[in-house]
Amino acid sequence: MLKFEHVSKVYKGGKRAVSDLSLEFEKGEFICFIGPSGCGKTTTMKMINRLIEPSEGSIYINGVDVLKKDPVQLRREIGYVIQQIGLFPHMTIYENISLVLKLLKWPEEKRRARAKELLTLVDMTADYLGKYPHELSGGQQQRVGVLRALAADQPLILMDEPFGALDPITRDSLQEEFKKLQKKLNKTIVFVTHDMDEALKLGDRIVIMRDGQLVQCDTPDDILRNPADEFVEEFIGKDRLVQARPNIQTVEQIMNPHPVTITGDRSLSEAIQLMKQHRVDSLLVVDEQNLLKGYIDVEIIDQKRKKASLVKDVLESEFTVEKDTLVRDTIRKILKKGMKYVPVVDHDQHLVGIVTRASLVDIVYDSIWGEEQQGEMTWLQSYNF
């Protein structure tokens, strides 16, 4: 899909921003470029769509040398998202999303249908099409910026620190949302970031650069287990290195695959009897296809049983994680929310298991911090294990 062959960028005076870079990536990979300021990561990305022209070497997209293509046409075939979002304030959301489609001469009806379709991917309704950027929150504006890059269904998307200006909560939510979207659409993403946590969370492979040179290109887990040198080790941060039990990686590996469930059409009396039978104080609510609908617990039933008789009338929504989610990406979130458990679902929201707080204790010590890091005891005790 994307190949760098001995690519360099040399500025006047002989300064090498990028030096002899050779890399190759497959279709559908999420590639994160990271490194210190001035390492060449953004220059590398901008050479892909020729916002910066390479001085030496070749870059291929699907076997075609980008230097042999018209640069304007090339850029229309590649999605591009920048940190400042770059929405045009005088254009509506519809006009912003469909800008490239208009340049490609798509008919109006087709452009509008595509814009509506894209909004549904990020849980925004067609009502937003007539609004202007200033009427949206920062997170909503960033979603629209991403949708604009996806509008023409380009197979390759470039993203230059797109979430860097957002608050931590919005940023975390958008990271998860975009990773799911990327998997669903099977896009190849080149993502520049300065945040190692973000790279570890999003990347299928991480490219670490220093002074214009490639230092290491590997999967997140390979980098965590086997940093190429002291620079990578220091850049990652020793607190992130997996020091023990590296075989434990995903939530699926530590979940209980047999949670206690009930369907929404059962009575609250039946729910109470089921809780007594299994000695639990809460139940996960599913439908006939085992799709997770929410949960009920003793407190909810006690508060609402005088006004309702069925489980579906009182259930509440539930925080979930997907089964292939990395433990190191979710464990702090699970603990910080103070949950006794978290349901595990597949990509279609079918319930497949449950992770309890108790099941996390050994993983916290061995997989994340290592047995020798006793200083984390105080942190864990704050969650009342």
C-alpha positions as CSV (number, residue, x, y, z in Angstrom):
1,M,0.0,0.0,0.0
2,L,2.7,2.5,1.1
3,K,6.4,2.3,0.5
4,F,9.4,4.6,1.3
5,E,12.5,3.7,-0.7
6,H,15.7,5.5,0.5
7,V,13.7,8.8,1.0
8,S,15.6,11.9,2.2
9,K,14.7,15.6,2.6
10,V,17.7,17.9,2.4
11,Y,17.3,21.7,2.9
12,K,19.6,24.4,1.8
13,G,22.8,24.3,3.7
14,G,22.8,20.5,3.7
15,K,20.5,20.0,6.7
16,R,18.9,16.6,6.5
17,A,15.4,16.7,7.9
18,V,14.9,13.0,6.8
19,S,17.7,10.7,5.9
20,D,17.6,7.5,3.8
21,L,14.2,6.3,5.1
22,S,13.0,2.9,3.8
23,L,9.7,1.5,5.1
24,E,6.8,-0.6,3.7
25,F,3.2,-0.8,5.0
26,E,0.3,-3.0,4.1
27,K,-3.3,-1.9,3.3
28,G,-5.4,-1.3,6.4
29,E,-2.5,-0.6,8.8
30,F,-2.6,2.2,11.4
31,I,0.9,3.6,11.3
32,C,2.0,6.1,14.0
33,F,5.1,8.3,13.5
34,I,6.6,9.6,16.7
35,G,9.8,11.1,18.0
36,P,11.2,14.3,19.6
37,S,10.4,17.7,18.1
38,G,12.4,18.2,14.8
39,C,12.9,14.4,14.3
40,G,11.4,14.5,10.8
41,K,8.0,12.8,11.5
42,T,5.8,15.6,10.1
43,T,8.2,16.1,7.2
44,T,8.0,12.4,6.3
45,M,4.2,12.5,6.3
46,K,4.0,15.7,4.2
47,M,6.3,14.1,1.6
48,I,3.6,11.5,1.0
49,N,1.1,14.0,-0.5
50,R,4.0,16.2,-1.7
51,L,3.2,19.2,0.5
52,I,7.0,18.8,0.9
53,E,8.9,17.4,-2.1
54,P,11.4,14.6,-1.4
55,S,15.0,15.4,-2.2
56,E,16.0,11.8,-2.8
57,G,14.4,8.4,-3.1
58,S,10.8,7.4,-4.0
59,I,7.5,7.0,-2.3
60,Y,5.0,4.6,-3.7
61,I,1.2,4.3,-3.1
62,N,-0.2,1.1,-4.5
63,G,3.0,0.7,-6.6
64,V,2.7,4.2,-8.2
65,D,5.5,6.7,-7.6
66,V,3.9,9.9,-6.1
67,L,6.5,12.0,-7.9
68,K,5.0,10.9,-11.2
69,K,1.5,12.1,-10.4
70,D,0.0,15.6,-10.6
71,P,0.4,16.9,-7.0
72,V,-3.2,18.4,-7.0
73,Q,-4.7,15.2,-8.2
74,L,-2.6,13.2,-5.7
75,R,-3.8,15.3,-2.8
76,R,-7.4,14.8,-3.8
77,E,-6.8,11.0,-3.6
78,I,-5.4,11.2,-0.1
79,G,-7.4,12.2,3.0
80,Y,-5.7,14.8,5.2
81,V,-6.5,15.9,8.8
82,I,-4.6,18.5,10.7
83,Q,-4.4,19.5,14.3
84,Q,-6.1,22.8,13.8
85,I,-9.0,20.9,12.2
86,G,-9.0,23.4,9.3
87,L,-12.8,23.7,8.8
88,F,-13.8,26.7,6.8
89,P,-15.8,29.0,9.1
90,H,-17.9,30.5,6.3
91,M,-19.0,27.1,5.1
92,T,-21.7,24.9,6.6
93,I,-20.9,21.4,7.9
94,Y,-22.3,19.9,4.7
95,E,-20.1,22.2,2.6
96,N,-17.0,21.4,4.6
97,I,-17.5,17.6,4.5
98,S,-18.3,17.6,0.8
99,L,-15.6,20.0,-0.3
100,V,-13.4,17.4,-2.0
101,L,-16.4,15.7,-3.5
102,K,-17.4,19.0,-5.1
103,L,-13.9,19.4,-6.6
104,L,-14.2,15.9,-7.9
105,K,-17.5,17.0,-9.5
106,W,-19.8,14.7,-7.7
107,P,-23.5,15.7,-8.3
108,E,-25.2,17.6,-5.5
109,E,-27.6,14.8,-4.5
110,K,-24.8,12.3,-4.2
111,R,-22.7,14.7,-2.2
112,R,-25.5,15.3,0.3
113,A,-26.2,11.6,0.6
114,R,-22.5,10.9,1.3
115,A,-22.4,13.6,4.0
116,K,-25.4,12.2,5.8
117,E,-23.9,8.7,5.6
118,L,-20.6,9.9,7.1
119,L,-22.3,11.7,10.0
120,T,-24.0,8.5,11.1
121,L,-20.5,6.9,11.5
122,V,-19.7,9.3,14.3
123,D,-23.2,9.4,15.9
124,M,-24.1,12.8,14.5
125,T,-27.5,13.4,12.8
126,A,-28.3,15.1,9.5
127,D,-29.4,18.1,11.5
128,Y,-25.8,19.2,11.7
129,L,-25.4,19.6,7.9
130,G,-26.8,23.1,8.0
131,K,-24.8,24.3,11.0
132,Y,-21.5,26.2,10.9
133,P,-18.3,25.2,12.7
134,H,-18.7,27.8,15.5
135,E,-22.0,26.1,16.5
136,L,-20.2,22.8,17.2
137,S,-18.0,21.7,20.2
138,G,-14.3,21.1,19.7
139,G,-14.9,17.3,19.6
140,Q,-17.7,17.6,17.0
141,Q,-15.5,19.9,14.8
142,Q,-12.7,17.3,14.9
143,R,-15.2,14.6,13.9
144,V,-16.2,16.7,10.9
145,G,-12.5,17.2,10.0
146,V,-12.1,13.4,10.0
147,L,-15.2,12.9,8.0
148,R,-14.0,15.4,5.4
149,A,-10.9,13.3,5.0
150,L,-13.0,10.2,4.5
151,A,-15.6,11.7,2.2
152,A,-14.2,10.6,-1.2
153,D,-13.4,7.2,0.3
154,Q,-9.7,7.6,-0.1
155,P,-7.8,4.5,0.9
156,L,-5.0,6.5,2.6
157,I,-5.5,9.1,5.3
158,L,-2.8,11.4,6.7
159,M,-3.3,12.8,10.2
160,D,-1.0,15.4,11.7
161,E,-1.6,15.4,15.5
162,P,-5.4,15.7,15.0
163,F,-6.4,15.3,18.6
164,G,-3.6,17.4,20.2
165,A,-5.6,20.5,20.9
166,L,-8.5,18.7,22.6
167,D,-9.2,18.3,26.3
168,P,-8.1,14.9,27.7
169,I,-11.7,13.5,28.0
170,T,-12.7,14.4,24.5
171,R,-9.4,13.2,23.1
172,D,-9.7,9.8,24.8
173,S,-13.2,9.4,23.5
174,L,-12.2,10.4,19.9
175,Q,-9.2,8.1,19.9
176,E,-11.4,5.1,20.7
177,E,-14.1,6.2,18.3
178,F,-11.6,6.7,15.4
179,K,-9.8,3.4,16.0
180,K,-13.1,1.5,15.7
181,L,-13.9,3.5,12.6
182,Q,-10.6,2.7,11.0
183,K,-11.0,-1.0,11.7
184,K,-14.5,-0.9,10.2
185,L,-13.5,1.0,7.0
186,N,-10.1,-0.7,6.7
187,K,-8.3,2.5,5.9
188,T,-4.6,2.9,5.9
189,I,-3.7,5.7,8.3
190,V,-0.4,7.6,8.7
191,F,-0.7,9.3,12.1
192,V,1.8,11.8,13.5
193,T,1.8,12.3,17.2
194,H,4.1,13.4,20.0
195,D,2.2,11.3,22.6
196,M,3.5,7.8,23.2
197,D,0.3,6.7,25.0
198,E,-1.6,7.7,21.9
199,A,0.7,5.9,19.6
200,L,0.6,2.7,21.8
201,K,-3.2,2.9,21.9
202,L,-3.9,3.5,18.2
203,G,-0.9,2.1,16.2
204,D,-0.7,-1.3,14.5
205,R,3.0,-0.3,14.0
206,I,4.9,2.6,15.5
207,V,7.8,4.3,13.7
208,I,10.2,6.0,16.1
209,M,12.4,8.7,14.6
210,R,15.4,10.7,15.8
211,D,17.3,13.4,14.0
212,G,15.7,12.5,10.7
213,Q,16.6,8.8,11.0
214,L,14.5,5.7,11.6
215,V,15.3,4.2,15.0
216,Q,12.7,1.5,15.3
217,C,9.6,0.3,13.4
218,D,7.6,-2.4,15.2
219,T,4.3,-3.3,16.8
220,P,3.5,-1.6,20.1
221,D,4.1,-4.8,22.1
222,D,7.4,-5.5,20.3
223,I,8.6,-2.0,21.1
224,L,7.5,-2.3,24.7
225,R,9.2,-5.7,25.1
226,N,12.3,-5.1,23.0
227,P,13.2,-1.4,22.6
228,A,15.9,-1.0,20.0
229,D,18.3,1.0,22.1
230,E,18.5,3.3,25.2
231,F,17.0,6.2,23.3
232,V,13.8,4.2,22.6
233,E,13.7,2.9,26.1
234,E,13.9,6.4,27.6
235,F,11.5,7.8,25.0
236,I,8.9,5.1,25.8
237,G,9.4,5.5,29.5
238,K,10.4,2.6,31.7
239,D,7.0,2.7,33.5
240,R,5.4,1.5,30.3
241,L,7.7,-1.4,29.6
242,V,6.1,-4.8,29.9
243,Q,8.4,-6.5,32.5
244,A,6.6,-9.7,33.2
245,R,3.9,-12.0,31.9
246,P,4.0,-10.6,28.4
247,N,1.7,-13.4,27.3
248,I,-1.2,-11.5,28.9
249,Q,-2.2,-8.9,26.4
250,T,-5.9,-8.7,25.7
251,V,-9.0,-8.4,27.9
252,E,-10.3,-11.6,26.4
253,Q,-7.4,-13.5,28.1
254,I,-8.4,-12.5,31.6
255,M,-12.2,-12.3,31.3
256,N,-14.8,-14.8,32.8
257,P,-16.7,-16.1,29.7
258,H,-19.8,-16.9,31.7
259,P,-21.4,-13.8,33.2
260,V,-24.8,-14.0,34.8
261,T,-27.4,-12.5,32.5
262,I,-31.1,-11.9,32.2
263,T,-33.4,-10.7,29.4
264,G,-35.4,-7.5,29.5
265,D,-38.8,-9.3,29.4
266,R,-38.2,-11.0,32.8
267,S,-39.8,-9.6,35.9
268,L,-37.9,-7.8,38.7
269,S,-38.9,-10.6,41.1
270,E,-37.2,-13.1,38.8
271,A,-34.2,-10.9,38.6
272,I,-33.9,-10.9,42.4
273,Q,-34.2,-14.7,42.6
274,L,-31.5,-15.0,39.9
275,M,-29.2,-12.7,42.0
276,K,-29.8,-14.9,45.1
277,Q,-29.2,-18.1,43.2
278,H,-25.8,-16.9,41.9
279,R,-24.9,-14.8,44.9
280,V,-24.4,-11.5,43.0
281,D,-25.9,-8.1,43.4
282,S,-26.2,-7.1,39.7
283,L,-27.1,-8.7,36.4
284,L,-26.2,-7.9,32.8
285,V,-29.2,-7.5,30.6
286,V,-29.1,-9.0,27.1
287,D,-31.6,-9.7,24.3
288,E,-32.4,-12.9,22.5
289,Q,-29.3,-12.5,20.3
290,N,-27.1,-11.9,23.4
291,L,-26.6,-8.2,22.5
292,L,-25.8,-6.3,25.7
293,K,-28.5,-3.8,26.6
294,G,-27.4,-2.6,30.0
295,Y,-27.5,-3.8,33.6
296,I,-29.6,-3.8,36.8
297,D,-28.6,-4.2,40.4
298,V,-30.2,-4.4,43.8
299,E,-30.1,-0.7,44.4
300,I,-31.9,0.0,41.0
301,I,-34.6,-2.5,41.7
302,D,-35.1,-1.2,45.3
303,Q,-35.6,2.3,43.9
304,K,-37.9,1.5,41.0
305,R,-39.8,-1.7,41.8
306,K,-42.9,0.2,42.9
307,K,-43.2,1.9,39.5
308,A,-42.0,-0.9,37.2
309,S,-42.3,-4.6,37.0
310,L,-40.0,-5.7,34.1
311,V,-36.2,-5.6,33.8
312,K,-36.3,-3.6,30.6
313,D,-38.2,-0.8,32.4
314,V,-35.4,-0.1,34.8
315,L,-32.1,-1.2,33.2
316,E,-29.3,1.3,32.9
317,S,-26.5,1.7,30.3
318,E,-23.1,0.1,30.9
319,F,-19.5,0.9,30.2
320,T,-17.9,-1.9,28.1
321,V,-14.6,-2.9,26.5
322,E,-14.1,-5.0,23.4
323,K,-12.5,-8.4,23.8
324,D,-9.4,-7.6,21.8
325,T,-8.7,-4.4,23.7
326,L,-5.3,-4.4,25.3
327,V,-5.2,-4.7,29.0
328,R,-2.6,-2.0,29.3
329,D,-4.9,0.4,27.5
330,T,-8.0,-0.2,29.7
331,I,-6.9,-1.2,33.1
332,R,-6.5,2.3,34.5
333,K,-9.8,3.4,33.1
334,I,-11.6,0.5,34.6
335,L,-10.1,1.1,38.0
336,K,-10.5,4.9,38.0
337,K,-14.2,4.5,37.3
338,G,-14.5,2.5,40.5
339,M,-16.3,-0.4,38.9
340,K,-16.7,-3.8,40.4
341,Y,-16.7,-5.3,36.9
342,V,-16.8,-4.4,33.3
343,P,-18.6,-6.3,30.5
344,V,-16.6,-7.5,27.5
345,V,-18.3,-7.4,24.1
346,D,-17.3,-8.3,20.5
347,H,-17.3,-5.8,17.6
348,D,-21.0,-6.2,17.2
349,Q,-21.8,-5.6,20.9
350,H,-22.6,-9.2,21.7
351,L,-21.7,-10.0,25.3
352,V,-18.8,-12.5,25.5
353,G,-17.6,-12.1,29.1
354,I,-16.9,-10.0,32.1
355,V,-13.8,-8.7,33.9
356,T,-13.9,-8.2,37.6
357,R,-11.8,-5.9,39.7
358,A,-10.4,-9.0,41.6
359,S,-9.2,-10.5,38.3
360,L,-7.1,-7.4,37.6
361,V,-4.9,-7.5,40.6
362,D,-2.2,-9.9,39.4
363,I,-2.3,-8.4,35.9
364,V,-1.7,-4.9,37.4
365,Y,1.4,-6.1,39.2
366,D,2.9,-8.5,36.7
367,S,1.9,-7.2,33.2
368,I,1.9,-3.5,33.7
369,W,4.3,-2.5,36.5
370,G,6.2,-5.6,37.4
371,E,6.5,-7.2,40.8
372,E,9.4,-5.1,41.9
373,Q,7.6,-1.8,41.6
374,Q,6.1,-1.8,45.1
375,G,5.4,1.9,44.9
376,E,2.3,1.2,43.0
377,M,0.8,-0.5,46.1
378,T,-0.4,2.8,47.4
379,W,-2.1,3.6,44.1
380,L,-3.9,0.2,44.0
381,Q,-5.0,0.5,47.6
382,S,-6.8,3.8,46.7
383,Y,-9.2,1.6,44.8
384,N,-10.0,-0.5,47.8
385,F,-8.9,-3.9,46.5
